[in-house]
Amino acid sequence: MSCRYEPDEWTPDGRVILSDENLDAIRKTLEDVGAVIVEHRFYRGSRSPDRFVFDDFDDFLEYVNGRSRPGDAFYIWSFEELCKDENTLAHGKYPDADGCVPKRGSY
């Protein structure tokens, strides 16, 4: 059973997440830079995207091959290049029962 909606103009020349070029870029980033952020958009799924952070190429590939359907789209960013202390939306520590948090820590 095909999930194609032909007016979407399916083509063999489109961008494929499993292309050598894409996989090489993802693998190189994971090896040389650090984790990647993955947004999985579902083809005609009428649902919001799922978002994950991967730090292992095999885990990423297992997710894509096991949880994707034809037409799903993936957007991938380098976590290390985007997520910096100076551009956080919010940050803080989880309090104990007295509402106290440590001023310092091992992080």
N, CA, C and O atoms as a GROMACS GRO file, in nm:
protein
  428
    1MET      N    1   0.084  -0.118   0.000
    1MET     CA    2   0.000   0.000   0.000
    1MET      C    3   0.089   0.124   0.000
    1MET      O    4   0.176   0.138   0.085
    2SER      N    5   0.067   0.213  -0.094
    2SER     CA    6   0.146   0.334  -0.106
    2SER      C    7   0.089   0.445  -0.020
    2SER      O    8  -0.032   0.458  -0.006
    3CYS      N    9   0.177   0.525   0.037
    3CYS     CA   10   0.132   0.640   0.116
    3CYS      C   11   0.150   0.768   0.036
    3CYS      O   12   0.135   0.878   0.090
    4ARG      N   13   0.183   0.756  -0.091
    4ARG     CA   14   0.206   0.873  -0.174
    4ARG      C   15   0.077   0.949  -0.202
    4ARG      O   16  -0.027   0.891  -0.231
    5TYR      N   17   0.089   1.079  -0.193
    5TYR     CA   18  -0.016   1.167  -0.242
    5TYR      C   19   0.045   1.233  -0.365
    5TYR      O   20   0.127   1.324  -0.355
    6GLU      N   21   0.005   1.185  -0.481
    6GLU     CA   22   0.072   1.222  -0.606
    6GLU      C   23   0.080   1.372  -0.632
    6GLU      O   24   0.178   1.415  -0.693
    7PRO      N   25  -0.017   1.455  -0.591
    7PRO     CA   26   0.000   1.599  -0.610
    7PRO      C   27   0.122   1.658  -0.537
    7PRO      O   28   0.160   1.771  -0.566
    8ASP      N   29   0.182   1.583  -0.444
    8ASP     CA   30   0.304   1.629  -0.376
    8ASP      C   31   0.428   1.613  -0.462
    8ASP      O   32   0.538   1.649  -0.419
    9GLU      N   33   0.414   1.562  -0.582
    9GLU     CA   34   0.522   1.552  -0.681
    9GLU      C   35   0.641   1.469  -0.630
    9GLU      O   36   0.752   1.521  -0.619
   10TRP      N   37   0.619   1.344  -0.599
   10TRP     CA   38   0.725   1.254  -0.558
   10TRP      C   39   0.828   1.241  -0.670
   10TRP      O   40   0.791   1.232  -0.787
   11THR      N   41   0.956   1.240  -0.634
   11THR     CA   42   1.063   1.235  -0.734
   11THR      C   43   1.183   1.158  -0.680
   11THR      O   44   1.207   1.160  -0.560
   12PRO      N   45   1.257   1.090  -0.767
   12PRO     CA   46   1.380   1.024  -0.721
   12PRO      C   47   1.496   1.122  -0.703
   12PRO      O   48   1.603   1.085  -0.655
   13ASP      N   49   1.475   1.249  -0.742
   13ASP     CA   50   1.581   1.350  -0.737
   13ASP      C   51   1.574   1.438  -0.613
   13ASP      O   52   1.650   1.535  -0.604
   14GLY      N   53   1.486   1.408  -0.519
   14GLY     CA   54   1.472   1.492  -0.400
   14GLY      C   55   1.580   1.467  -0.296
   14GLY      O   56   1.663   1.376  -0.311
   15ARG      N   57   1.580   1.548  -0.191
   15ARG     CA   58   1.676   1.533  -0.082
   15ARG      C   59   1.637   1.413   0.004
   15ARG      O   60   1.525   1.405   0.054
   16VAL      N   61   1.729   1.321   0.020
   16VAL     CA   62   1.706   1.198   0.096
   16VAL      C   63   1.792   1.201   0.222
   16VAL      O   64   1.913   1.218   0.213
   17ILE      N   65   1.731   1.185   0.338
   17ILE     CA   66   1.806   1.191   0.463
   17ILE      C   67   1.913   1.084   0.471
   17ILE      O   68   2.015   1.103   0.538
   18LEU      N   69   1.891   0.971   0.403
   18LEU     CA   70   1.989   0.862   0.407
   18LEU      C   71   2.094   0.870   0.296
   18LEU      O   72   2.165   0.772   0.271
   19SER      N   73   2.105   0.985   0.230
   19SER     CA   74   2.209   1.000   0.127
   19SER      C   75   2.347   0.995   0.193
   19SER      O   76   2.361   1.029   0.310
   20ASP      N   77   2.445   0.954   0.118
   20ASP     CA   78   2.582   0.949   0.170
   20ASP      C   79   2.625   1.086   0.221
   20ASP      O   80   2.690   1.096   0.325
   21GLU      N   81   2.590   1.191   0.148
   21GLU     CA   82   2.628   1.327   0.186
   21GLU      C   83   2.571   1.364   0.323
   21GLU      O   84   2.643   1.415   0.409
   22ASN      N   85   2.442   1.338   0.343
   22ASN     CA   86   2.380   1.370   0.472
   22ASN      C   87   2.437   1.284   0.584
   22ASN      O   88   2.470   1.336   0.691
   23LEU      N   89   2.447   1.154   0.561
   23LEU     CA   90   2.498   1.066   0.666
   23LEU      C   91   2.642   1.098   0.702
   23LEU      O   92   2.679   1.091   0.820
   24ASP      N   93   2.724   1.132   0.603
   24ASP     CA   94   2.863   1.170   0.631
   24ASP      C   95   2.869   1.296   0.717
   24ASP      O   96   2.949   1.304   0.811
   25ALA      N   97   2.785   1.396   0.685
   25ALA     CA   98   2.784   1.520   0.763
   25ALA      C   99   2.740   1.495   0.906
   25ALA      O  100   2.798   1.551   1.000
   26ILE      N  101   2.640   1.412   0.924
   26ILE     CA  102   2.591   1.380   1.059
   26ILE      C  103   2.696   1.302   1.136
   26ILE      O  104   2.724   1.334   1.252
   27ARG      N  105   2.754   1.202   1.074
   27ARG     CA  106   2.857   1.120   1.139
   27ARG      C  107   2.977   1.207   1.179
   27ARG      O  108   3.028   1.195   1.290
   28LYS      N  109   3.021   1.294   1.089
   28LYS     CA  110   3.137   1.380   1.116
   28LYS      C  111   3.108   1.475   1.232
   28LYS      O  112   3.193   1.497   1.318
   29THR      N  113   2.988   1.532   1.235
   29THR     CA  114   2.952   1.621   1.345
   29THR      C  115   2.950   1.546   1.477
   29THR      O  116   3.002   1.596   1.577
   30LEU      N  117   2.892   1.427   1.478
   30LEU     CA  118   2.889   1.348   1.602
   30LEU      C  119   3.028   1.310   1.648
   30LEU      O  120   3.055   1.309   1.768
   31GLU      N  121   3.117   1.280   1.557
   31GLU     CA  122   3.253   1.240   1.593
   31GLU      C  123   3.340   1.359   1.633
   31GLU      O  124   3.418   1.349   1.728
   32ASP      N  125   3.328   1.471   1.562
   32ASP     CA  126   3.422   1.583   1.579
   32ASP      C  127   3.370   1.696   1.666
   32ASP      O  128   3.450   1.768   1.727
   33VAL      N  129   3.240   1.714   1.673
   33VAL     CA  130   3.183   1.830   1.741
   33VAL      C  131   3.102   1.791   1.863
   33VAL      O  132   3.124   1.843   1.972
   34GLY      N  133   3.008   1.699   1.846
   34GLY     CA  134   2.923   1.656   1.957
   34GLY      C  135   2.784   1.620   1.908
   34GLY      O  136   2.764   1.587   1.791
   35ALA      N  137   2.689   1.627   1.997
   35ALA     CA  138   2.552   1.582   1.974
   35ALA      C  139   2.483   1.660   1.862
   35ALA      O  140   2.522   1.771   1.827
   36VAL      N  141   2.377   1.597   1.807
   36VAL     CA  142   2.293   1.663   1.708
   36VAL      C  143   2.149   1.667   1.758
   36VAL      O  144   2.104   1.577   1.830
   37ILE      N  145   2.078   1.771   1.719
   37ILE     CA  146   1.936   1.785   1.747
   37ILE      C  147   1.863   1.739   1.622
   37ILE      O  148   1.895   1.783   1.512
   38VAL      N  149   1.766   1.652   1.639
   38VAL     CA  150   1.691   1.598   1.526
   38VAL      C  151   1.544   1.634   1.543
   38VAL      O  152   1.483   1.606   1.646
   39GLU      N  153   1.488   1.694   1.439
   39GLU     CA  154   1.344   1.719   1.435
   39GLU      C  155   1.285   1.629   1.327
   39GLU      O  156   1.323   1.638   1.210
   40HIS      N  157   1.194   1.543   1.367
   40HIS     CA  158   1.130   1.447   1.278
   40HIS      C  159   0.990   1.498   1.248
   40HIS      O  160   0.903   1.499   1.336
   41ARG      N  161   0.968   1.541   1.123
   41ARG     CA  162   0.838   1.591   1.080
   41ARG      C  163   0.767   1.481   1.003
   41ARG      O  164   0.825   1.420   0.913
   42PHE      N  165   0.643   1.455   1.038
   42PHE     CA  166   0.569   1.342   0.984
   42PHE      C  167   0.491   1.381   0.858
   42PHE      O  168   0.412   1.476   0.859
   43TYR      N  169   0.514   1.306   0.752
   43TYR     CA  170   0.448   1.332   0.625
   43TYR      C  171   0.298   1.315   0.637
   43TYR      O  172   0.248   1.207   0.668
   44ARG      N  173   0.226   1.424   0.613
   44ARG     CA  174   0.080   1.424   0.617
   44ARG      C  175   0.027   1.356   0.744
   44ARG      O  176  -0.077   1.290   0.741
   45GLY      N  177   0.100   1.372   0.852
   45GLY     CA  178   0.066   1.302   0.976
   45GLY      C  179  -0.029   1.376   1.068
   45GLY      O  180  -0.078   1.319   1.165
   46SER      N  181  -0.055   1.503   1.039
   46SER     CA  182  -0.144   1.583   1.123
   46SER      C  183  -0.104   1.576   1.270
   46SER      O  184  -0.189   1.561   1.357
   47ARG      N  185   0.024   1.586   1.295
   47ARG     CA  186   0.073   1.587   1.432
   47ARG      C  187   0.200   1.671   1.438
   47ARG      O  188   0.265   1.694   1.336
   48SER      N  189   0.233   1.716   1.554
   48SER     CA  190   0.352   1.798   1.568
   48SER      C  191   0.477   1.711   1.557
   48SER      O  192   0.471   1.591   1.580
   49PRO      N  193   0.589   1.773   1.522
   49PRO     CA  194   0.714   1.697   1.508
   49PRO      C  195   0.763   1.641   1.642
   49PRO      O  196   0.731   1.694   1.748
   50ASP      N  197   0.841   1.535   1.633
   50ASP     CA  198   0.916   1.484   1.748
   50ASP      C  199   1.055   1.543   1.742
   50ASP      O  200   1.109   1.565   1.633
   51ARG      N  201   1.114   1.567   1.858
   51ARG     CA  202   1.249   1.624   1.863
   51ARG      C  203   1.333   1.541   1.961
   51ARG      O  204   1.287   1.503   2.068
   52PHE      N  205   1.456   1.516   1.919
   52PHE     CA  206   1.548   1.434   1.998
   52PHE      C  207   1.689   1.491   1.990
   52PHE      O  208   1.720   1.568   1.899
   53VAL      N  209   1.772   1.453   2.084
   53VAL     CA  210   1.915   1.481   2.078
   53VAL      C  211   1.985   1.346   2.074
   53VAL      O  212   1.961   1.259   2.158
   54PHE      N  213   2.073   1.329   1.976
   54PHE     CA  214   2.150   1.206   1.962
   54PHE      C  215   2.298   1.238   1.976
   54PHE      O  216   2.346   1.340   1.926
   55ASP      N  217   2.371   1.150   2.045
   55ASP     CA  218   2.516   1.164   2.051
   55ASP      C  219   2.586   1.039   1.998
   55ASP      O  220   2.708   1.024   2.011
   56ASP      N  221   2.509   0.950   1.937
   56ASP     CA  222   2.565   0.827   1.881
   56ASP      C  223   2.504   0.805   1.742
   56ASP      O  224   2.382   0.806   1.725
   57PHE      N  225   2.590   0.786   1.643
   57PHE     CA  226   2.544   0.770   1.505
   57PHE      C  227   2.456   0.647   1.488
   57PHE      O  228   2.353   0.654   1.421
   58ASP      N  229   2.494   0.535   1.548
   58ASP     CA  230   2.414   0.413   1.534
   58ASP      C  231   2.275   0.429   1.595
   58ASP      O  232   2.178   0.378   1.540
   59ASP      N  233   2.264   0.500   1.707
   59ASP     CA  234   2.133   0.527   1.768
   59ASP      C  235   2.048   0.613   1.676
   59ASP      O  236   1.929   0.589   1.658
   60PHE      N  237   2.112   0.715   1.616
   60PHE     CA  238   2.041   0.801   1.522
   60PHE      C  239   1.988   0.719   1.404
   60PHE      O  240   1.871   0.729   1.368
   61LEU      N  241   2.075   0.638   1.344
   61LEU     CA  242   2.038   0.559   1.228
   61LEU      C  243   1.929   0.457   1.264
   61LEU      O  244   1.837   0.435   1.184
   62GLU      N  245   1.938   0.397   1.380
   62GLU     CA  246   1.835   0.303   1.424
   62GLU      C  247   1.700   0.372   1.436
   62GLU      O  248   1.597   0.317   1.397
   63TYR      N  249   1.700   0.494   1.490
   63TYR     CA  250   1.575   0.569   1.502
   63TYR      C  251   1.518   0.599   1.363
   63TYR      O  252   1.400   0.571   1.337
   64VAL      N  253   1.599   0.654   1.275
   64VAL     CA  254   1.551   0.692   1.142
   64VAL      C  255   1.498   0.570   1.066
   64VAL      O  256   1.389   0.576   1.008
   65ASN      N  257   1.572   0.462   1.066
   65ASN     CA  258   1.529   0.343   0.993
   65ASN      C  259   1.411   0.271   1.058
   65ASN      O  260   1.334   0.205   0.989
   66GLY      N  261   1.396   0.284   1.188
   66GLY     CA  262   1.291   0.212   1.257
   66GLY      C  263   1.163   0.290   1.281
   66GLY      O  264   1.057   0.230   1.302
   67ARG      N  265   1.170   0.422   1.277
   67ARG     CA  266   1.054   0.503   1.314
   67ARG      C  267   1.002   0.592   1.202
   67ARG      O  268   0.912   0.672   1.224
   68SER      N  269   1.058   0.580   1.082
   68SER     CA  270   1.022   0.668   0.972
   68SER      C  271   0.930   0.600   0.873
   68SER      O  272   0.928   0.477   0.859
   69ARG      N  273   0.854   0.683   0.805
   69ARG     CA  274   0.770   0.637   0.694
   69ARG      C  275   0.806   0.720   0.573
   69ARG      O  276   0.853   0.832   0.587
   70PRO      N  277   0.785   0.667   0.454
   70PRO     CA  278   0.818   0.743   0.333
   70PRO      C  279   0.754   0.882   0.336
   70PRO      O  280   0.636   0.898   0.365
   71GLY      N  281   0.834   0.982   0.304
   71GLY     CA  282   0.788   1.119   0.301
   71GLY      C  283   0.815   1.197   0.428
   71GLY      O  284   0.807   1.320   0.426
   72ASP      N  285   0.848   1.130   0.539
   72ASP     CA  286   0.882   1.202   0.661
   72ASP      C  287   1.005   1.289   0.634
   72ASP      O  288   1.093   1.253   0.557
   73ALA      N  289   1.009   1.404   0.699
   73ALA     CA  290   1.120   1.497   0.681
   73ALA      C  291   1.202   1.507   0.810
   73ALA      O  292   1.148   1.496   0.920
   74PHE      N  293   1.331   1.527   0.794
   74PHE     CA  294   1.421   1.541   0.908
   74PHE      C  295   1.502   1.669   0.893
   74PHE      O  296   1.557   1.697   0.787
   75TYR      N  297   1.508   1.744   1.001
   75TYR     CA  298   1.593   1.864   1.009
   75TYR      C  299   1.690   1.837   1.122
   75TYR      O  300   1.650   1.794   1.231
   76ILE      N  301   1.817   1.862   1.097
   76ILE     CA  302   1.921   1.826   1.194
   76ILE      C  303   2.017   1.943   1.213
   76ILE      O  304   2.062   2.005   1.117
   77TRP      N  305   2.046   1.972   1.340
   77TRP     CA  306   2.137   2.080   1.375
   77TRP      C  307   2.244   2.029   1.471
   77TRP      O  308   2.223   1.929   1.541
   78SER      N  309   2.356   2.096   1.474
   78SER     CA  310   2.461   2.067   1.570
   78SER      C  311   2.423   2.129   1.705
   78SER      O  312   2.408   2.250   1.716
   79PHE      N  313   2.408   2.046   1.805
   79PHE     CA  314   2.375   2.093   1.940
   79PHE      C  315   2.481   2.191   1.989
   79PHE      O  316   2.448   2.298   2.042
   80GLU      N  317   2.608   2.154   1.973
   80GLU     CA  318   2.719   2.234   2.026
   80GLU      C  319   2.727   2.372   1.961
   80GLU      O  320   2.767   2.468   2.026
   81GLU      N  321   2.690   2.383   1.834
   81GLU     CA  322   2.698   2.511   1.765
   81GLU      C  323   2.580   2.602   1.798
   81GLU      O  324   2.591   2.724   1.786
   82LEU      N  325   2.468   2.544   1.839
   82LEU     CA  326   2.348   2.623   1.866
   82LEU      C  327   2.323   2.650   2.013
   82LEU      O  328   2.278   2.759   2.048
   83CYS      N  329   2.351   2.556   2.097
   83CYS     CA  330   2.314   2.564   2.238
   83CYS      C  331   2.433   2.612   2.321
   83CYS      O  332   2.520   2.533   2.359
   84LYS      N  333   2.435   2.741   2.347
   84LYS     CA  334   2.544   2.803   2.424
   84LYS      C  335   2.487   2.860   2.553
   84LYS      O  336   2.369   2.895   2.560
   85ASP      N  337   2.570   2.869   2.656
   85ASP     CA  338   2.526   2.928   2.782
   85ASP      C  339   2.473   3.070   2.763
   85ASP      O  340   2.378   3.110   2.830
   86GLU      N  341   2.535   3.146   2.672
   86GLU     CA  342   2.497   3.286   2.655
   86GLU      C  343   2.366   3.307   2.579
   86GLU      O  344   2.317   3.420   2.574
   87ASN      N  345   2.307   3.202   2.520
   87ASN     CA  346   2.179   3.222   2.450
   87ASN      C  347   2.066   3.134   2.506
   87ASN      O  348   1.972   3.101   2.435
   88THR      N  349   2.078   3.097   2.634
   88THR     CA  350   1.972   3.016   2.695
   88THR      C  351   1.845   3.100   2.713
   88THR      O  352   1.851   3.220   2.736
   89LEU      N  353   1.734   3.036   2.702
   89LEU     CA  354   1.605   3.099   2.727
   89LEU      C  355   1.583   3.113   2.878
   89LEU      O  356   1.533   3.215   2.926
   90ALA      N  357   1.619   3.011   2.950
   90ALA     CA  358   1.607   3.010   3.096
   90ALA      C  359   1.707   2.908   3.149
   90ALA      O  360   1.747   2.816   3.077
   91HIS      N  361   1.745   2.924   3.274
   91HIS     CA  362   1.827   2.821   3.337
   91HIS      C  363   1.810   2.833   3.488
   91HIS      O  364   1.774   2.939   3.540
   92GLY      N  365   1.835   2.725   3.556
   92GLY     CA  366   1.822   2.722   3.700
   92GLY      C  367   1.846   2.581   3.750
   92GLY      O  368   1.869   2.489   3.671
   93LYS      N  369   1.840   2.565   3.880
   93LYS     CA  370   1.864   2.436   3.943
   93LYS      C  371   1.737   2.392   4.014
   93LYS      O  372   1.657   2.474   4.058
   94TYR      N  373   1.720   2.263   4.024
   94TYR     CA  374   1.602   2.208   4.091
   94TYR      C  375   1.622   2.216   4.242
   94TYR      O  376   1.725   2.172   4.293
   95PRO      N  377   1.525   2.271   4.314
   95PRO     CA  378   1.542   2.290   4.459
   95PRO      C  379   1.517   2.164   4.541
   95PRO      O  380   1.451   2.070   4.496
   96ASP      N  381   1.572   2.164   4.661
   96ASP     CA  382   1.544   2.056   4.755
   96ASP      C  383   1.413   2.086   4.828
   96ASP      O  384   1.344   2.182   4.793
   97ALA      N  385   1.380   2.006   4.928
   97ALA     CA  386   1.252   2.021   5.000
   97ALA      C  387   1.240   2.157   5.069
   97ALA      O  388   1.129   2.204   5.093
   98ASP      N  389   1.354   2.221   5.102
   98ASP     CA  390   1.352   2.351   5.167
   98ASP      C  391   1.352   2.468   5.067
   98ASP      O  392   1.349   2.585   5.106
   99GLY      N  393   1.355   2.434   4.938
   99GLY     CA  394   1.357   2.538   4.835
   99GLY      C  395   1.497   2.592   4.807
   99GLY      O  396   1.512   2.696   4.741
  100CYS      N  397   1.599   2.523   4.856
  100CYS     CA  398   1.738   2.569   4.839
  100CYS      C  399   1.804   2.501   4.720
  100CYS      O  400   1.773   2.386   4.687
  101VAL      N  401   1.895   2.575   4.656
  101VAL     CA  402   1.977   2.520   4.546
  101VAL      C  403   2.123   2.553   4.575
  101VAL      O  404   2.151   2.652   4.643
  102PRO      N  405   2.218   2.472   4.524
  102PRO     CA  406   2.358   2.500   4.547
  102PRO      C  407   2.407   2.618   4.463
  102PRO      O  408   2.365   2.636   4.349
  103LYS      N  409   2.497   2.698   4.520
  103LYS     CA  410   2.559   2.807   4.444
  103LYS      C  411   2.664   2.753   4.348
  103LYS      O  412   2.690   2.813   4.243
  104ARG      N  413   2.723   2.640   4.382
  104ARG     CA  414   2.827   2.581   4.299
  104ARG      C  415   2.787   2.437   4.266
  104ARG      O  416   2.685   2.388   4.314
  105GLY      N  417   2.867   2.372   4.187
  105GLY     CA  418   2.841   2.232   4.153
  105GLY      C  419   2.954   2.178   4.068
  105GLY      O  420   3.045   2.252   4.031
  106SER      N  421   2.948   2.052   4.039
  106SER     CA  422   3.055   1.989   3.962
  106SER      C  423   3.033   2.000   3.812
  106SER      O  424   3.099   1.929   3.736
  107TYR      N  425   2.945   2.085   3.768
  107TYR     CA  426   2.917   2.100   3.627
  107TYR      C  427   2.976   2.224   3.577
  107TYR      O  428   2.963   2.256   3.458
   0.00000   0.00000   0.00000
